[in-house]
Amino acid sequence: MTSKYRGGGHKKRYRIIDFKRDKFDVSAEVKSIEYDPNRTAFISLLE
């Protein structure tokens, strides 16, 4: 099935996010902040 004026969009790399991070007393350092095209937010890499 085809349709006019519907593009395929840009290829998106999926970022795996740990939503179950329950460590309150552990300190972490932010390594990088990057844009997530699959969500309307920026995500940060913690170490």
Secondary structure, 3 states (H helix, E strand, C coil): CCCCCCCCCCCCCCCCCCCCCCCCCCCCCEEEEEEECCCCEEEEEEC
